[in-house]
Amino acid sequence: MPGLLRGVARTAVVAGTATAVSNRVSRRQAGRWAEQEAPAPAPAPAPVAPAPAAAAPTMDDKISQLQRLGQLRDQGVLTEAEFAAQKQNILGG
């Protein structure tokens, strides 16, 4: 009986070791496959040139903006305070 028990114990140790090694190999291989399937990093975007400065609005542009703001105020979309702030931005800027 001791020989049988020793054989069973040896088999259990061998099976446990084989399972551990097999799991480790599987994880390592899965990691390698994941690295291969991972998309390559995107190339760095080309530097963007700064946009040219916009030309200063003419007086006609300012007048048309003020007229549109006045219409929005008259329709109730803008409050008097909002209208005044936007008007100041247009005339002051």
PDB file of N, CA, C and O in Angstrom:
ATOM      1  N   MET A   1       0.804  -1.190   0.000  1.00  0.00           N
ATOM      2  CA  MET A   1       0.000   0.000   0.000  1.00  0.00           C
ATOM      3  C   MET A   1       0.851   1.260   0.000  1.00  0.00           C
ATOM      4  O   MET A   1       0.504   2.220  -0.689  1.00  0.00           O
ATOM      5  N   PRO A   2       1.957   1.297   0.748  1.00  0.00           N
ATOM      6  CA  PRO A   2       2.786   2.503   0.702  1.00  0.00           C
ATOM      7  C   PRO A   2       3.311   2.767  -0.695  1.00  0.00           C
ATOM      8  O   PRO A   2       3.458   3.931  -1.069  1.00  0.00           O
ATOM      9  N   GLY A   3       3.597   1.759  -1.474  1.00  0.00           N
ATOM     10  CA  GLY A   3       4.083   1.954  -2.841  1.00  0.00           C
ATOM     11  C   GLY A   3       3.009   2.574  -3.719  1.00  0.00           C
ATOM     12  O   GLY A   3       3.299   3.426  -4.559  1.00  0.00           O
ATOM     13  N   LEU A   4       1.777   2.149  -3.524  1.00  0.00           N
ATOM     14  CA  LEU A   4       0.664   2.683  -4.292  1.00  0.00           C
ATOM     15  C   LEU A   4       0.450   4.152  -3.947  1.00  0.00           C
ATOM     16  O   LEU A   4       0.242   4.983  -4.830  1.00  0.00           O
ATOM     17  N   LEU A   5       0.501   4.459  -2.663  1.00  0.00           N
ATOM     18  CA  LEU A   5       0.312   5.841  -2.208  1.00  0.00           C
ATOM     19  C   LEU A   5       1.433   6.732  -2.740  1.00  0.00           C
ATOM     20  O   LEU A   5       1.200   7.868  -3.153  1.00  0.00           O
ATOM     21  N   ARG A   6       2.654   6.193  -2.722  1.00  0.00           N
ATOM     22  CA  ARG A   6       3.780   6.953  -3.247  1.00  0.00           C
ATOM     23  C   ARG A   6       3.599   7.206  -4.744  1.00  0.00           C
ATOM     24  O   ARG A   6       3.914   8.300  -5.211  1.00  0.00           O
ATOM     25  N   GLY A   7       3.115   6.260  -5.488  1.00  0.00           N
ATOM     26  CA  GLY A   7       2.882   6.403  -6.931  1.00  0.00           C
ATOM     27  C   GLY A   7       1.805   7.428  -7.222  1.00  0.00           C
ATOM     28  O   GLY A   7       1.928   8.218  -8.158  1.00  0.00           O
ATOM     29  N   VAL A   8       0.745   7.417  -6.420  1.00  0.00           N
ATOM     30  CA  VAL A   8      -0.338   8.386  -6.606  1.00  0.00           C
ATOM     31  C   VAL A   8       0.168   9.790  -6.300  1.00  0.00           C
ATOM     32  O   VAL A   8      -0.145  10.742  -7.015  1.00  0.00           O
ATOM     33  N   ALA A   9       0.953   9.910  -5.232  1.00  0.00           N
ATOM     34  CA  ALA A   9       1.495  11.220  -4.865  1.00  0.00           C
ATOM     35  C   ALA A   9       2.421  11.737  -5.961  1.00  0.00           C
ATOM     36  O   ALA A   9       2.362  12.913  -6.317  1.00  0.00           O
ATOM     37  N   ARG A  10       3.270  10.874  -6.493  1.00  0.00           N
ATOM     38  CA  ARG A  10       4.182  11.273  -7.553  1.00  0.00           C
ATOM     39  C   ARG A  10       3.395  11.716  -8.783  1.00  0.00           C
ATOM     40  O   ARG A  10       3.746  12.713  -9.414  1.00  0.00           O
ATOM     41  N   THR A  11       2.357  11.001  -9.120  1.00  0.00           N
ATOM     42  CA  THR A  11       1.529  11.356 -10.273  1.00  0.00           C
ATOM     43  C   THR A  11       0.862  12.714 -10.063  1.00  0.00           C
ATOM     44  O   THR A  11       0.771  13.522 -10.987  1.00  0.00           O
ATOM     45  N   ALA A  12       0.399  12.951  -8.843  1.00  0.00           N
ATOM     46  CA  ALA A  12      -0.236  14.237  -8.544  1.00  0.00           C
ATOM     47  C   ALA A  12       0.763  15.386  -8.678  1.00  0.00           C
ATOM     48  O   ALA A  12       0.419  16.446  -9.199  1.00  0.00           O
ATOM     49  N   VAL A  13       1.978  15.186  -8.217  1.00  0.00           N
ATOM     50  CA  VAL A  13       3.007  16.228  -8.317  1.00  0.00           C
ATOM     51  C   VAL A  13       3.346  16.488  -9.779  1.00  0.00           C
ATOM     52  O   VAL A  13       3.455  17.641 -10.198  1.00  0.00           O
ATOM     53  N   VAL A  14       3.510  15.447 -10.536  1.00  0.00           N
ATOM     54  CA  VAL A  14       3.847  15.600 -11.954  1.00  0.00           C
ATOM     55  C   VAL A  14       2.702  16.298 -12.692  1.00  0.00           C
ATOM     56  O   VAL A  14       2.941  17.197 -13.499  1.00  0.00           O
ATOM     57  N   ALA A  15       1.472  15.891 -12.419  1.00  0.00           N
ATOM     58  CA  ALA A  15       0.319  16.503 -13.087  1.00  0.00           C
ATOM     59  C   ALA A  15       0.195  17.979 -12.708  1.00  0.00           C
ATOM     60  O   ALA A  15      -0.082  18.819 -13.564  1.00  0.00           O
ATOM     61  N   GLY A  16       0.399  18.293 -11.433  1.00  0.00           N
ATOM     62  CA  GLY A  16       0.319  19.687 -10.995  1.00  0.00           C
ATOM     63  C   GLY A  16       1.391  20.544 -11.648  1.00  0.00           C
ATOM     64  O   GLY A  16       1.125  21.667 -12.077  1.00  0.00           O
ATOM     65  N   THR A  17       2.609  20.007 -11.719  1.00  0.00           N
ATOM     66  CA  THR A  17       3.706  20.740 -12.363  1.00  0.00           C
ATOM     67  C   THR A  17       3.416  20.939 -13.845  1.00  0.00           C
ATOM     68  O   THR A  17       3.644  22.021 -14.385  1.00  0.00           O
ATOM     69  N   ALA A  18       2.925  19.921 -14.490  1.00  0.00           N
ATOM     70  CA  ALA A  18       2.618  20.023 -15.918  1.00  0.00           C
ATOM     71  C   ALA A  18       1.531  21.065 -16.165  1.00  0.00           C
ATOM     72  O   ALA A  18       1.605  21.829 -17.128  1.00  0.00           O
ATOM     73  N   THR A  19       0.534  21.094 -15.304  1.00  0.00           N
ATOM     74  CA  THR A  19      -0.546  22.073 -15.451  1.00  0.00           C
ATOM     75  C   THR A  19      -0.008  23.489 -15.272  1.00  0.00           C
ATOM     76  O   THR A  19      -0.354  24.383 -16.045  1.00  0.00           O
ATOM     77  N   ALA A  20       0.830  23.700 -14.267  1.00  0.00           N
ATOM     78  CA  ALA A  20       1.390  25.031 -14.023  1.00  0.00           C
ATOM     79  C   ALA A  20       2.237  25.493 -15.198  1.00  0.00           C
ATOM     80  O   ALA A  20       2.139  26.644 -15.626  1.00  0.00           O
ATOM     81  N   VAL A  21       3.071  24.596 -15.722  1.00  0.00           N
ATOM     82  CA  VAL A  21       3.921  24.950 -16.863  1.00  0.00           C
ATOM     83  C   VAL A  21       3.066  25.239 -18.083  1.00  0.00           C
ATOM     84  O   VAL A  21       3.330  26.192 -18.816  1.00  0.00           O
ATOM     85  N   SER A  22       2.058  24.436 -18.304  1.00  0.00           N
ATOM     86  CA  SER A  22       1.179  24.624 -19.461  1.00  0.00           C
ATOM     87  C   SER A  22       0.459  25.970 -19.383  1.00  0.00           C
ATOM     88  O   SER A  22       0.349  26.676 -20.386  1.00  0.00           O
ATOM     89  N   ASN A  23      -0.028  26.323 -18.198  1.00  0.00           N
ATOM     90  CA  ASN A  23      -0.716  27.607 -18.027  1.00  0.00           C
ATOM     91  C   ASN A  23       0.236  28.780 -18.287  1.00  0.00           C
ATOM     92  O   ASN A  23      -0.137  29.774 -18.909  1.00  0.00           O
ATOM     93  N   ARG A  24       1.470  28.641 -17.798  1.00  0.00           N
ATOM     94  CA  ARG A  24       2.447  29.715 -17.988  1.00  0.00           C
ATOM     95  C   ARG A  24       2.772  29.890 -19.465  1.00  0.00           C
ATOM     96  O   ARG A  24       2.861  31.019 -19.947  1.00  0.00           O
ATOM     97  N   VAL A  25       2.947  28.808 -20.179  1.00  0.00           N
ATOM     98  CA  VAL A  25       3.241  28.870 -21.613  1.00  0.00           C
ATOM     99  C   VAL A  25       2.063  29.489 -22.353  1.00  0.00           C
ATOM    100  O   VAL A  25       2.258  30.306 -23.254  1.00  0.00           O
ATOM    101  N   SER A  26       0.860  29.114 -21.987  1.00  0.00           N
ATOM    102  CA  SER A  26      -0.330  29.655 -22.652  1.00  0.00           C
ATOM    103  C   SER A  26      -0.439  31.165 -22.446  1.00  0.00           C
ATOM    104  O   SER A  26      -0.735  31.902 -23.387  1.00  0.00           O
ATOM    105  N   ARG A  27      -0.199  31.628 -21.210  1.00  0.00           N
ATOM    106  CA  ARG A  27      -0.261  33.065 -20.932  1.00  0.00           C
ATOM    107  C   ARG A  27       0.814  33.825 -21.708  1.00  0.00           C
ATOM    108  O   ARG A  27       0.553  34.895 -22.259  1.00  0.00           O
ATOM    109  N   ARG A  28       2.026  33.263 -21.747  1.00  0.00           N
ATOM    110  CA  ARG A  28       3.116  33.920 -22.468  1.00  0.00           C
ATOM    111  C   ARG A  28       2.790  34.011 -23.956  1.00  0.00           C
ATOM    112  O   ARG A  28       3.012  35.051 -24.577  1.00  0.00           O
ATOM    113  N   GLN A  29       2.267  32.934 -24.527  1.00  0.00           N
ATOM    114  CA  GLN A  29       1.928  32.936 -25.944  1.00  0.00           C
ATOM    115  C   GLN A  29       0.794  33.909 -26.235  1.00  0.00           C
ATOM    116  O   GLN A  29       0.817  34.596 -27.256  1.00  0.00           O
ATOM    117  N   ALA A  30      -0.191  33.975 -25.359  1.00  0.00           N
ATOM    118  CA  ALA A  30      -1.294  34.918 -25.552  1.00  0.00           C
ATOM    119  C   ALA A  30      -0.773  36.352 -25.522  1.00  0.00           C
ATOM    120  O   ALA A  30      -1.221  37.198 -26.296  1.00  0.00           O
ATOM    121  N   GLY A  31       0.168  36.621 -24.634  1.00  0.00           N
ATOM    122  CA  GLY A  31       0.768  37.948 -24.580  1.00  0.00           C
ATOM    123  C   GLY A  31       1.501  38.298 -25.859  1.00  0.00           C
ATOM    124  O   GLY A  31       1.421  39.431 -26.334  1.00  0.00           O
ATOM    125  N   ARG A  32       2.215  37.334 -26.419  1.00  0.00           N
ATOM    126  CA  ARG A  32       2.922  37.577 -27.682  1.00  0.00           C
ATOM    127  C   ARG A  32       1.943  37.842 -28.812  1.00  0.00           C
ATOM    128  O   ARG A  32       2.169  38.733 -29.631  1.00  0.00           O
ATOM    129  N   TRP A  33       0.867  37.085 -28.866  1.00  0.00           N
ATOM    130  CA  TRP A  33      -0.128  37.308 -29.908  1.00  0.00           C
ATOM    131  C   TRP A  33      -0.780  38.674 -29.765  1.00  0.00           C
ATOM    132  O   TRP A  33      -1.039  39.354 -30.758  1.00  0.00           O
ATOM    133  N   ALA A  34      -1.042  39.071 -28.529  1.00  0.00           N
ATOM    134  CA  ALA A  34      -1.648  40.385 -28.304  1.00  0.00           C
ATOM    135  C   ALA A  34      -0.715  41.497 -28.778  1.00  0.00           C
ATOM    136  O   ALA A  34      -1.171  42.494 -29.339  1.00  0.00           O
ATOM    137  N   GLU A  35       0.590  41.328 -28.554  1.00  0.00           N
ATOM    138  CA  GLU A  35       1.544  42.333 -29.025  1.00  0.00           C
ATOM    139  C   GLU A  35       1.560  42.406 -30.547  1.00  0.00           C
ATOM    140  O   GLU A  35       1.680  43.490 -31.118  1.00  0.00           O
ATOM    141  N   GLN A  36       1.440  41.262 -31.199  1.00  0.00           N
ATOM    142  CA  GLN A  36       1.450  41.246 -32.654  1.00  0.00           C
ATOM    143  C   GLN A  36       0.189  41.862 -33.229  1.00  0.00           C
ATOM    144  O   GLN A  36       0.234  42.521 -34.268  1.00  0.00           O
ATOM    145  N   GLU A  37      -0.934  41.652 -32.562  1.00  0.00           N
ATOM    146  CA  GLU A  37      -2.209  42.165 -33.060  1.00  0.00           C
ATOM    147  C   GLU A  37      -2.437  43.618 -32.702  1.00  0.00           C
ATOM    148  O   GLU A  37      -3.290  44.277 -33.297  1.00  0.00           O
ATOM    149  N   ALA A  38      -1.679  44.131 -31.727  1.00  0.00           N
ATOM    150  CA  ALA A  38      -1.860  45.527 -31.327  1.00  0.00           C
ATOM    151  C   ALA A  38      -1.496  46.427 -32.494  1.00  0.00           C
ATOM    152  O   ALA A  38      -0.478  46.215 -33.152  1.00  0.00           O
ATOM    153  N   PRO A  39      -2.318  47.427 -32.751  1.00  0.00           N
ATOM    154  CA  PRO A  39      -2.017  48.316 -33.867  1.00  0.00           C
ATOM    155  C   PRO A  39      -0.751  49.117 -33.584  1.00  0.00           C
ATOM    156  O   PRO A  39      -0.448  49.463 -32.442  1.00  0.00           O
ATOM    157  N   ALA A  40      -0.041  49.393 -34.636  1.00  0.00           N
ATOM    158  CA  ALA A  40       1.177  50.194 -34.502  1.00  0.00           C
ATOM    159  C   ALA A  40       0.786  51.604 -34.060  1.00  0.00           C
ATOM    160  O   ALA A  40      -0.272  52.100 -34.446  1.00  0.00           O
ATOM    161  N   PRO A  41       1.612  52.241 -33.269  1.00  0.00           N
ATOM    162  CA  PRO A  41       1.263  53.597 -32.840  1.00  0.00           C
ATOM    163  C   PRO A  41       1.145  54.521 -34.045  1.00  0.00           C
ATOM    164  O   PRO A  41       1.916  54.434 -35.001  1.00  0.00           O
ATOM    165  N   ALA A  42       0.181  55.389 -33.973  1.00  0.00           N
ATOM    166  CA  ALA A  42      -0.056  56.319 -35.067  1.00  0.00           C
ATOM    167  C   ALA A  42       1.117  57.279 -35.176  1.00  0.00           C
ATOM    168  O   ALA A  42       1.675  57.703 -34.164  1.00  0.00           O
ATOM    169  N   PRO A  43       1.490  57.620 -36.396  1.00  0.00           N
ATOM    170  CA  PRO A  43       2.593  58.566 -36.545  1.00  0.00           C
ATOM    171  C   PRO A  43       2.209  59.920 -35.956  1.00  0.00           C
ATOM    172  O   PRO A  43       1.035  60.288 -35.920  1.00  0.00           O
ATOM    173  N   ALA A  44       3.200  60.636 -35.507  1.00  0.00           N
ATOM    174  CA  ALA A  44       2.944  61.950 -34.918  1.00  0.00           C
ATOM    175  C   ALA A  44       2.355  62.862 -35.986  1.00  0.00           C
ATOM    176  O   ALA A  44       2.815  62.861 -37.128  1.00  0.00           O
ATOM    177  N   PRO A  45       1.348  63.635 -35.624  1.00  0.00           N
ATOM    178  CA  PRO A  45       0.738  64.528 -36.616  1.00  0.00           C
ATOM    179  C   PRO A  45       1.744  65.591 -37.061  1.00  0.00           C
ATOM    180  O   PRO A  45       2.598  66.032 -36.292  1.00  0.00           O
ATOM    181  N   ALA A  46       1.614  65.975 -38.298  1.00  0.00           N
ATOM    182  CA  ALA A  46       2.489  67.007 -38.836  1.00  0.00           C
ATOM    183  C   ALA A  46       2.196  68.327 -38.138  1.00  0.00           C
ATOM    184  O   ALA A  46       1.043  68.604 -37.807  1.00  0.00           O
ATOM    185  N   PRO A  47       3.210  69.138 -37.912  1.00  0.00           N
ATOM    186  CA  PRO A  47       2.951  70.418 -37.258  1.00  0.00           C
ATOM    187  C   PRO A  47       2.027  71.271 -38.108  1.00  0.00           C
ATOM    188  O   PRO A  47       2.156  71.340 -39.330  1.00  0.00           O
ATOM    189  N   VAL A  48       1.113  71.905 -37.440  1.00  0.00           N
ATOM    190  CA  VAL A  48       0.122  72.722 -38.123  1.00  0.00           C
ATOM    191  C   VAL A  48       0.582  74.173 -38.093  1.00  0.00           C
ATOM    192  O   VAL A  48       0.935  74.713 -37.044  1.00  0.00           O
ATOM    193  N   ALA A  49       0.567  74.782 -39.257  1.00  0.00           N
ATOM    194  CA  ALA A  49       0.954  76.186 -39.334  1.00  0.00           C
ATOM    195  C   ALA A  49      -0.145  77.031 -38.696  1.00  0.00           C
ATOM    196  O   ALA A  49      -1.326  76.715 -38.838  1.00  0.00           O
ATOM    197  N   PRO A  50       0.226  78.089 -38.003  1.00  0.00           N
ATOM    198  CA  PRO A  50      -0.805  78.940 -37.394  1.00  0.00           C
ATOM    199  C   PRO A  50      -1.672  79.577 -38.476  1.00  0.00           C
ATOM    200  O   PRO A  50      -1.205  79.927 -39.560  1.00  0.00           O
ATOM    201  N   ALA A  51      -2.943  79.710 -38.140  1.00  0.00           N
ATOM    202  CA  ALA A  51      -3.890  80.294 -39.085  1.00  0.00           C
ATOM    203  C   ALA A  51      -3.558  81.778 -39.272  1.00  0.00           C
ATOM    204  O   ALA A  51      -3.164  82.460 -38.326  1.00  0.00           O
ATOM    205  N   PRO A  52      -3.720  82.255 -40.481  1.00  0.00           N
ATOM    206  CA  PRO A  52      -3.440  83.679 -40.693  1.00  0.00           C
ATOM    207  C   PRO A  52      -4.438  84.522 -39.909  1.00  0.00           C
ATOM    208  O   PRO A  52      -5.598  84.147 -39.739  1.00  0.00           O
ATOM    209  N   ALA A  53      -3.970  85.641 -39.449  1.00  0.00           N
ATOM    210  CA  ALA A  53      -4.828  86.525 -38.668  1.00  0.00           C
ATOM    211  C   ALA A  53      -5.958  87.027 -39.551  1.00  0.00           C
ATOM    212  O   ALA A  53      -5.749  87.405 -40.704  1.00  0.00           O
ATOM    213  N   ALA A  54      -7.158  87.022 -38.987  1.00  0.00           N
ATOM    214  CA  ALA A  54      -8.316  87.489 -39.735  1.00  0.00           C
ATOM    215  C   ALA A  54      -8.235  89.002 -39.887  1.00  0.00           C
ATOM    216  O   ALA A  54      -7.752  89.713 -39.006  1.00  0.00           O
ATOM    217  N   ALA A  55      -8.715  89.464 -41.016  1.00  0.00           N
ATOM    218  CA  ALA A  55      -8.719  90.903 -41.251  1.00  0.00           C
ATOM    219  C   ALA A  55      -9.681  91.567 -40.274  1.00  0.00           C
ATOM    220  O   ALA A  55     -10.699  90.988 -39.897  1.00  0.00           O
ATOM    221  N   ALA A  56      -9.351  92.773 -39.875  1.00  0.00           N
ATOM    222  CA  ALA A  56     -10.210  93.500 -38.944  1.00  0.00           C
ATOM    223  C   ALA A  56     -11.561  93.751 -39.615  1.00  0.00           C
ATOM    224  O   ALA A  56     -11.613  94.124 -40.788  1.00  0.00           O
ATOM    225  N   PRO A  57     -12.656  93.548 -38.872  1.00  0.00           N
ATOM    226  CA  PRO A  57     -13.972  93.759 -39.481  1.00  0.00           C
ATOM    227  C   PRO A  57     -14.162  95.231 -39.871  1.00  0.00           C
ATOM    228  O   PRO A  57     -13.757  96.150 -39.158  1.00  0.00           O
ATOM    229  N   THR A  58     -14.785  95.405 -41.016  1.00  0.00           N
ATOM    230  CA  THR A  58     -15.066  96.762 -41.475  1.00  0.00           C
ATOM    231  C   THR A  58     -16.262  97.306 -40.727  1.00  0.00           C
ATOM    232  O   THR A  58     -16.947  96.583 -40.004  1.00  0.00           O
ATOM    233  N   MET A  59     -16.502  98.585 -40.912  1.00  0.00           N
ATOM    234  CA  MET A  59     -17.647  99.218 -40.243  1.00  0.00           C
ATOM    235  C   MET A  59     -18.955  98.599 -40.731  1.00  0.00           C
ATOM    236  O   MET A  59     -19.901  98.477 -39.953  1.00  0.00           O
ATOM    237  N   ASP A  60     -19.026  98.205 -42.007  1.00  0.00           N
ATOM    238  CA  ASP A  60     -20.237  97.562 -42.528  1.00  0.00           C
ATOM    239  C   ASP A  60     -20.479  96.220 -41.831  1.00  0.00           C
ATOM    240  O   ASP A  60     -21.621  95.866 -41.535  1.00  0.00           O
ATOM    241  N   ASP A  61     -19.389  95.472 -41.568  1.00  0.00           N
ATOM    242  CA  ASP A  61     -19.521  94.199 -40.861  1.00  0.00           C
ATOM    243  C   ASP A  61     -20.057  94.433 -39.452  1.00  0.00           C
ATOM    244  O   ASP A  61     -20.934  93.709 -38.980  1.00  0.00           O
ATOM    245  N   LYS A  62     -19.522  95.442 -38.798  1.00  0.00           N
ATOM    246  CA  LYS A  62     -19.958  95.740 -37.430  1.00  0.00           C
ATOM    247  C   LYS A  62     -21.418  96.158 -37.397  1.00  0.00           C
ATOM    248  O   LYS A  62     -22.161  95.772 -36.494  1.00  0.00           O
ATOM    249  N   ILE A  63     -21.825  96.941 -38.375  1.00  0.00           N
ATOM    250  CA  ILE A  63     -23.221  97.391 -38.417  1.00  0.00           C
ATOM    251  C   ILE A  63     -24.155  96.206 -38.631  1.00  0.00           C
ATOM    252  O   ILE A  63     -25.202  96.121 -37.987  1.00  0.00           O
ATOM    253  N   SER A  64     -23.790  95.287 -39.529  1.00  0.00           N
ATOM    254  CA  SER A  64     -24.668  94.132 -39.778  1.00  0.00           C
ATOM    255  C   SER A  64     -24.727  93.233 -38.541  1.00  0.00           C
ATOM    256  O   SER A  64     -25.777  92.666 -38.240  1.00  0.00           O
ATOM    257  N   GLN A  65     -23.604  93.099 -37.820  1.00  0.00           N
ATOM    258  CA  GLN A  65     -23.625  92.309 -36.587  1.00  0.00           C
ATOM    259  C   GLN A  65     -24.526  92.955 -35.543  1.00  0.00           C
ATOM    260  O   GLN A  65     -25.280  92.270 -34.852  1.00  0.00           O
ATOM    261  N   LEU A  66     -24.443  94.271 -35.434  1.00  0.00           N
ATOM    262  CA  LEU A  66     -25.295  94.981 -34.470  1.00  0.00           C
ATOM    263  C   LEU A  66     -26.768  94.851 -34.840  1.00  0.00           C
ATOM    264  O   LEU A  66     -27.619  94.720 -33.960  1.00  0.00           O
ATOM    265  N   GLN A  67     -27.071  94.886 -36.132  1.00  0.00           N
ATOM    266  CA  GLN A  67     -28.464  94.732 -36.567  1.00  0.00           C
ATOM    267  C   GLN A  67     -28.982  93.338 -36.207  1.00  0.00           C
ATOM    268  O   GLN A  67     -30.117  93.190 -35.753  1.00  0.00           O
ATOM    269  N   ARG A  68     -28.134  92.305 -36.415  1.00  0.00           N
ATOM    270  CA  ARG A  68     -28.563  90.946 -36.053  1.00  0.00           C
ATOM    271  C   ARG A  68     -28.753  90.821 -34.544  1.00  0.00           C
ATOM    272  O   ARG A  68     -29.698  90.182 -34.080  1.00  0.00           O
ATOM    273  N   LEU A  69     -27.854  91.431 -33.788  1.00  0.00           N
ATOM    274  CA  LEU A  69     -28.005  91.405 -32.324  1.00  0.00           C
ATOM    275  C   LEU A  69     -29.285  92.110 -31.899  1.00  0.00           C
ATOM    276  O   LEU A  69     -29.989  91.649 -31.000  1.00  0.00           O
ATOM    277  N   GLY A  70     -29.584  93.244 -32.559  1.00  0.00           N
ATOM    278  CA  GLY A  70     -30.818  93.975 -32.236  1.00  0.00           C
ATOM    279  C   GLY A  70     -32.048  93.128 -32.523  1.00  0.00           C
ATOM    280  O   GLY A  70     -33.014  93.154 -31.761  1.00  0.00           O
ATOM    281  N   GLN A  71     -32.015  92.375 -33.623  1.00  0.00           N
ATOM    282  CA  GLN A  71     -33.145  91.505 -33.950  1.00  0.00           C
ATOM    283  C   GLN A  71     -33.304  90.412 -32.893  1.00  0.00           C
ATOM    284  O   GLN A  71     -34.421  90.095 -32.483  1.00  0.00           O
ATOM    285  N   LEU A  72     -32.176  89.836 -32.455  1.00  0.00           N
ATOM    286  CA  LEU A  72     -32.246  88.802 -31.423  1.00  0.00           C
ATOM    287  C   LEU A  72     -32.781  89.374 -30.110  1.00  0.00           C
ATOM    288  O   LEU A  72     -33.538  88.710 -29.402  1.00  0.00           O
ATOM    289  N   ARG A  73     -32.390  90.595 -29.793  1.00  0.00           N
ATOM    290  CA  ARG A  73     -32.903  91.239 -28.573  1.00  0.00           C
ATOM    291  C   ARG A  73     -34.401  91.485 -28.708  1.00  0.00           C
ATOM    292  O   ARG A  73     -35.160  91.235 -27.772  1.00  0.00           O
ATOM    293  N   ASP A  74     -34.830  91.977 -29.875  1.00  0.00           N
ATOM    294  CA  ASP A  74     -36.249  92.261 -30.098  1.00  0.00           C
ATOM    295  C   ASP A  74     -37.093  90.980 -30.060  1.00  0.00           C
ATOM    296  O   ASP A  74     -38.258  91.015 -29.664  1.00  0.00           O
ATOM    297  N   GLN A  75     -36.505  89.852 -30.472  1.00  0.00           N
ATOM    298  CA  GLN A  75     -37.218  88.577 -30.452  1.00  0.00           C
ATOM    299  C   GLN A  75     -37.235  87.958 -29.053  1.00  0.00           C
ATOM    300  O   GLN A  75     -37.947  86.983 -28.810  1.00  0.00           O
ATOM    301  N   GLY A  76     -36.462  88.518 -28.147  1.00  0.00           N
ATOM    302  CA  GLY A  76     -36.407  87.985 -26.788  1.00  0.00           C
ATOM    303  C   GLY A  76     -35.359  86.914 -26.590  1.00  0.00           C
ATOM    304  O   GLY A  76     -35.309  86.291 -25.530  1.00  0.00           O
ATOM    305  N   VAL A  77     -34.519  86.683 -27.586  1.00  0.00           N
ATOM    306  CA  VAL A  77     -33.470  85.681 -27.472  1.00  0.00           C
ATOM    307  C   VAL A  77     -32.362  86.206 -26.560  1.00  0.00           C
ATOM    308  O   VAL A  77     -31.815  85.456 -25.751  1.00  0.00           O
ATOM    309  N   LEU A  78     -32.033  87.489 -26.689  1.00  0.00           N
ATOM    310  CA  LEU A  78     -31.007  88.107 -25.849  1.00  0.00           C
ATOM    311  C   LEU A  78     -31.656  89.063 -24.864  1.00  0.00           C
ATOM    312  O   LEU A  78     -32.631  89.740 -25.188  1.00  0.00           O
ATOM    313  N   THR A  79     -31.116  89.111 -23.681  1.00  0.00           N
ATOM    314  CA  THR A  79     -31.563  90.125 -22.714  1.00  0.00           C
ATOM    315  C   THR A  79     -30.860  91.431 -23.035  1.00  0.00           C
ATOM    316  O   THR A  79     -29.920  91.464 -23.830  1.00  0.00           O
ATOM    317  N   GLU A  80     -31.321  92.502 -22.413  1.00  0.00           N
ATOM    318  CA  GLU A  80     -30.704  93.810 -22.636  1.00  0.00           C
ATOM    319  C   GLU A  80     -29.234  93.800 -22.209  1.00  0.00           C
ATOM    320  O   GLU A  80     -28.388  94.404 -22.868  1.00  0.00           O
ATOM    321  N   ALA A  81     -28.938  93.115 -21.108  1.00  0.00           N
ATOM    322  CA  ALA A  81     -27.554  93.047 -20.625  1.00  0.00           C
ATOM    323  C   ALA A  81     -26.677  92.257 -21.598  1.00  0.00           C
ATOM    324  O   ALA A  81     -25.543  92.656 -21.867  1.00  0.00           O
ATOM    325  N   GLU A  82     -27.189  91.141 -22.129  1.00  0.00           N
ATOM    326  CA  GLU A  82     -26.426  90.352 -23.098  1.00  0.00           C
ATOM    327  C   GLU A  82     -26.188  91.152 -24.377  1.00  0.00           C
ATOM    328  O   GLU A  82     -25.108  91.112 -24.966  1.00  0.00           O
ATOM    329  N   PHE A  83     -27.229  91.879 -24.789  1.00  0.00           N
ATOM    330  CA  PHE A  83     -27.091  92.715 -25.979  1.00  0.00           C
ATOM    331  C   PHE A  83     -26.018  93.775 -25.768  1.00  0.00           C
ATOM    332  O   PHE A  83     -25.185  94.000 -26.646  1.00  0.00           O
ATOM    333  N   ALA A  84     -26.034  94.423 -24.613  1.00  0.00           N
ATOM    334  CA  ALA A  84     -25.053  95.466 -24.326  1.00  0.00           C
ATOM    335  C   ALA A  84     -23.632  94.899 -24.290  1.00  0.00           C
ATOM    336  O   ALA A  84     -22.699  95.539 -24.775  1.00  0.00           O
ATOM    337  N   ALA A  85     -23.462  93.704 -23.720  1.00  0.00           N
ATOM    338  CA  ALA A  85     -22.137  93.099 -23.642  1.00  0.00           C
ATOM    339  C   ALA A  85     -21.625  92.754 -25.041  1.00  0.00           C
ATOM    340  O   ALA A  85     -20.462  93.012 -25.352  1.00  0.00           O
ATOM    341  N   GLN A  86     -22.477  92.178 -25.881  1.00  0.00           N
ATOM    342  CA  GLN A  86     -22.076  91.836 -27.232  1.00  0.00           C
ATOM    343  C   GLN A  86     -21.807  93.084 -28.067  1.00  0.00           C
ATOM    344  O   GLN A  86     -20.885  93.112 -28.883  1.00  0.00           O
ATOM    345  N   LYS A  87     -22.604  94.094 -27.857  1.00  0.00           N
ATOM    346  CA  LYS A  87     -22.410  95.363 -28.564  1.00  0.00           C
ATOM    347  C   LYS A  87     -21.037  95.946 -28.211  1.00  0.00           C
ATOM    348  O   LYS A  87     -20.321  96.431 -29.086  1.00  0.00           O
ATOM    349  N   GLN A  88     -20.683  95.897 -26.947  1.00  0.00           N
ATOM    350  CA  GLN A  88     -19.401  96.401 -26.504  1.00  0.00           C
ATOM    351  C   GLN A  88     -18.254  95.601 -27.133  1.00  0.00           C
ATOM    352  O   GLN A  88     -17.231  96.167 -27.517  1.00  0.00           O
ATOM    353  N   ASN A  89     -18.439  94.267 -27.236  1.00  0.00           N
ATOM    354  CA  ASN A  89     -17.425  93.426 -27.868  1.00  0.00           C
ATOM    355  C   ASN A  89     -17.220  93.818 -29.325  1.00  0.00           C
ATOM    356  O   ASN A  89     -16.088  93.895 -29.802  1.00  0.00           O
ATOM    357  N   ILE A  90     -18.319  94.063 -30.027  1.00  0.00           N
ATOM    358  CA  ILE A  90     -18.228  94.399 -31.446  1.00  0.00           C
ATOM    359  C   ILE A  90     -17.597  95.768 -31.638  1.00  0.00           C
ATOM    360  O   ILE A  90     -16.701  95.926 -32.467  1.00  0.00           O
ATOM    361  N   LEU A  91     -18.043  96.744 -30.895  1.00  0.00           N
ATOM    362  CA  LEU A  91     -17.549  98.103 -31.079  1.00  0.00           C
ATOM    363  C   LEU A  91     -16.160  98.312 -30.463  1.00  0.00           C
ATOM    364  O   LEU A  91     -15.357  99.095 -30.969  1.00  0.00           O
ATOM    365  N   GLY A  92     -15.896  97.604 -29.371  1.00  0.00           N
ATOM    366  CA  GLY A  92     -14.613  97.796 -28.709  1.00  0.00           C
ATOM    367  C   GLY A  92     -13.520  96.912 -29.283  1.00  0.00           C
ATOM    368  O   GLY A  92     -12.339  97.236 -29.158  1.00  0.00           O
ATOM    369  N   GLY A  93     -13.886  95.811 -29.904  1.00  0.00           N
ATOM    370  CA  GLY A  93     -12.886  94.858 -30.358  1.00  0.00           C
ATOM    371  C   GLY A  93     -12.575  94.866 -31.757  1.00  0.00           C
ATOM    372  O   GLY A  93     -11.737  94.085 -32.208  1.00  0.00           O
TER     373      GLY A  93
END
